[in-house]
């Protein structure tokens, strides 16, 4: 019981920590000319920073839309940073092929049923 209570408290604390998440609203509220610090304050640390050379970096954030364990859509928000300021931004969306959903293999088990009665 103590173990369950501890895990529940840890989960609650993690949810209430106020972690930042990049969403479409957050992305569009960050304007060209914003500083690196403003991005991090609004959206948290990026999932990836790519060094493009000549003082240019790309900050990448990912938003995933899930249905249970299935990925429905993934959106990548990318900010191009030069001299500490946002000089451009873009959105890249992707979805898994529709053939991955509702396939017969996903709806059945792979276990063979023994016919020994």
DOPAMAR-458476 format. One record per residue (C-alpha): residue number from 1; residue in one letter; chain; x, y, z. Coordinates in nm, 3 decimals, m for minus. Each point is the difference from the previous one (the first is absolute). Layout:
residues N
+-----+------+-------+---------+---------+---------+
:  nr : rest : kette :       u :       v :       w :
+-----+------+-------+---------+---------+---------+
: NUM :    A :     A :       X :       Y :       Z :
...
+-----+------+-------+---------+---------+---------+
end
This chain:
residues 117
+-----+------+-------+---------+---------+---------+
:  nr : rest : kette :       u :       v :       w :
+-----+------+-------+---------+---------+---------+
:   1 :    X :     A :   0.000 :   0.000 :   0.000 :
:   2 :    X :     A :   0.285 :   0.239 :   0.084 :
:   3 :    X :     A :   0.159 :  m0.068 :  m0.338 :
:   4 :    X :     A :  m0.326 :   0.082 :  m0.182 :
:   5 :    X :     A :  m0.043 :   0.320 :   0.202 :
:   6 :    X :     A :   0.358 :   0.105 :  m0.076 :
:   7 :    X :     A :  m0.047 :  m0.059 :  m0.377 :
:   8 :    X :     A :  m0.330 :   0.189 :   0.004 :
:   9 :    X :     A :   0.161 :   0.299 :   0.175 :
:  10 :    X :     A :   0.292 :  m0.001 :  m0.246 :
:  11 :    X :     A :  m0.240 :  m0.008 :  m0.295 :
:  12 :    X :     A :  m0.206 :   0.283 :   0.144 :
:  13 :    X :     A :   0.311 :   0.208 :   0.065 :
:  14 :    X :     A :   0.121 :  m0.053 :  m0.357 :
:  15 :    X :     A :  m0.335 :   0.111 :  m0.141 :
:  16 :    X :     A :  m0.013 :   0.305 :   0.224 :
:  17 :    X :     A :   0.356 :   0.110 :  m0.067 :
:  18 :    X :     A :  m0.114 :   0.246 :  m0.267 :
:  19 :    X :     A :   0.213 :  m0.150 :  m0.275 :
:  20 :    X :     A :  m0.021 :   0.191 :  m0.325 :
:  21 :    X :     A :  m0.130 :  m0.168 :  m0.314 :
:  22 :    X :     A :   0.016 :   0.130 :  m0.355 :
:  23 :    X :     A :  m0.342 :   0.023 :  m0.163 :
:  24 :    X :     A :  m0.126 :   0.177 :  m0.310 :
:  25 :    X :     A :  m0.124 :   0.292 :   0.215 :
:  26 :    X :     A :   0.338 :   0.031 :   0.170 :
:  27 :    X :     A :   0.184 :  m0.023 :  m0.334 :
:  28 :    X :     A :  m0.205 :   0.275 :  m0.163 :
:  29 :    X :     A :   0.032 :   0.225 :   0.305 :
:  30 :    X :     A :   0.381 :   0.002 :  m0.037 :
:  31 :    X :     A :   0.082 :   0.262 :  m0.259 :
:  32 :    X :     A :   0.298 :   0.044 :  m0.229 :
:  33 :    X :     A :   0.247 :   0.213 :   0.195 :
:  34 :    X :     A :  m0.067 :  m0.173 :   0.334 :
:  35 :    X :     A :   0.308 :  m0.094 :   0.203 :
:  36 :    X :     A :   0.119 :  m0.351 :   0.082 :
:  37 :    X :     A :  m0.090 :   0.068 :   0.363 :
:  38 :    X :     A :  m0.359 :   0.090 :  m0.091 :
:  39 :    X :     A :  m0.044 :  m0.328 :  m0.189 :
:  40 :    X :     A :   0.133 :  m0.206 :   0.289 :
:  41 :    X :     A :  m0.214 :   0.191 :   0.252 :
:  42 :    X :     A :  m0.315 :  m0.062 :  m0.206 :
:  43 :    X :     A :   0.062 :  m0.352 :  m0.130 :
:  44 :    X :     A :   0.276 :  m0.153 :   0.209 :
:  45 :    X :     A :   0.322 :  m0.150 :  m0.131 :
:  46 :    X :     A :  m0.008 :  m0.123 :  m0.359 :
:  47 :    X :     A :   0.015 :  m0.371 :  m0.070 :
:  48 :    X :     A :   0.288 :   0.061 :  m0.243 :
:  49 :    X :     A :   0.235 :   0.286 :  m0.086 :
:  50 :    X :     A :   0.169 :  m0.023 :  m0.340 :
:  51 :    X :     A :   0.309 :   0.208 :  m0.066 :
:  52 :    X :     A :  m0.025 :   0.119 :  m0.362 :
:  53 :    X :     A :   0.335 :   0.186 :   0.006 :
:  54 :    X :     A :   0.079 :   0.372 :  m0.021 :
:  55 :    X :     A :  m0.177 :   0.066 :   0.332 :
:  56 :    X :     A :  m0.333 :  m0.147 :  m0.118 :
:  57 :    X :     A :  m0.189 :  m0.261 :   0.205 :
:  58 :    X :     A :  m0.333 :  m0.176 :  m0.038 :
:  59 :    X :     A :  m0.210 :  m0.065 :   0.309 :
:  60 :    X :     A :  m0.237 :  m0.293 :  m0.049 :
:  61 :    X :     A :  m0.309 :  m0.078 :   0.207 :
:  62 :    X :     A :  m0.230 :  m0.299 :  m0.056 :
:  63 :    X :     A :  m0.371 :  m0.034 :   0.075 :
:  64 :    X :     A :  m0.152 :  m0.348 :  m0.030 :
:  65 :    X :     A :  m0.370 :  m0.082 :  m0.018 :
:  66 :    X :     A :  m0.064 :  m0.350 :   0.130 :
:  67 :    X :     A :  m0.303 :  m0.229 :   0.019 :
:  68 :    X :     A :   0.094 :  m0.254 :   0.261 :
:  69 :    X :     A :   0.335 :  m0.136 :  m0.112 :
:  70 :    X :     A :  m0.050 :   0.107 :  m0.363 :
:  71 :    X :     A :   0.164 :   0.307 :  m0.144 :
:  72 :    X :     A :  m0.259 :   0.194 :  m0.200 :
:  73 :    X :     A :   0.202 :   0.308 :  m0.089 :
:  74 :    X :     A :   0.339 :   0.151 :   0.072 :
:  75 :    X :     A :   0.066 :   0.371 :  m0.037 :
:  76 :    X :     A :   0.351 :   0.143 :   0.002 :
:  77 :    X :     A :   0.038 :   0.369 :   0.082 :
:  78 :    X :     A :   0.336 :   0.135 :  m0.116 :
:  79 :    X :     A :   0.147 :   0.340 :   0.083 :
:  80 :    X :     A :   0.309 :   0.131 :  m0.180 :
:  81 :    X :     A :   0.214 :   0.202 :   0.240 :
:  82 :    X :     A :   0.272 :   0.242 :  m0.111 :
:  83 :    X :     A :   0.187 :   0.231 :   0.238 :
:  84 :    X :     A :  m0.232 :  m0.104 :   0.283 :
:  85 :    X :     A :  m0.322 :   0.099 :  m0.184 :
:  86 :    X :     A :  m0.266 :  m0.189 :  m0.197 :
:  87 :    X :     A :   0.052 :   0.076 :  m0.369 :
:  88 :    X :     A :  m0.251 :  m0.254 :  m0.138 :
:  89 :    X :     A :  m0.228 :  m0.281 :   0.110 :
:  90 :    X :     A :  m0.182 :  m0.287 :  m0.165 :
:  91 :    X :     A :  m0.233 :  m0.290 :   0.069 :
:  92 :    X :     A :   0.038 :  m0.355 :  m0.132 :
:  93 :    X :     A :  m0.288 :  m0.246 :   0.046 :
:  94 :    X :     A :   0.005 :  m0.371 :  m0.054 :
:  95 :    X :     A :  m0.239 :  m0.289 :   0.049 :
:  96 :    X :     A :   0.055 :  m0.373 :  m0.020 :
:  97 :    X :     A :  m0.137 :  m0.168 :  m0.313 :
:  98 :    X :     A :  m0.371 :  m0.086 :   0.032 :
:  99 :    X :     A :   0.079 :  m0.367 :  m0.058 :
: 100 :    X :     A :   0.146 :  m0.013 :   0.351 :
: 101 :    X :     A :  m0.342 :   0.054 :   0.154 :
: 102 :    X :     A :  m0.268 :  m0.263 :   0.050 :
: 103 :    X :     A :   0.197 :  m0.278 :  m0.163 :
: 104 :    X :     A :  m0.104 :  m0.356 :   0.064 :
: 105 :    X :     A :   0.333 :  m0.073 :   0.166 :
: 106 :    X :     A :  m0.053 :   0.275 :   0.257 :
: 107 :    X :     A :  m0.345 :  m0.129 :   0.092 :
: 108 :    X :     A :   0.098 :  m0.362 :   0.056 :
: 109 :    X :     A :   0.251 :  m0.172 :   0.220 :
: 110 :    X :     A :   0.298 :  m0.194 :  m0.125 :
: 111 :    X :     A :  m0.052 :  m0.276 :   0.256 :
: 112 :    X :     A :  m0.106 :  m0.333 :  m0.140 :
: 113 :    X :     A :  m0.289 :  m0.169 :   0.176 :
: 114 :    X :     A :   0.061 :  m0.362 :   0.089 :
: 115 :    X :     A :  m0.258 :  m0.241 :  m0.137 :
: 116 :    X :     A :   0.075 :  m0.271 :   0.257 :
: 117 :    X :     A :  m0.320 :  m0.067 :   0.189 :
+-----+------+-------+---------+---------+---------+
end
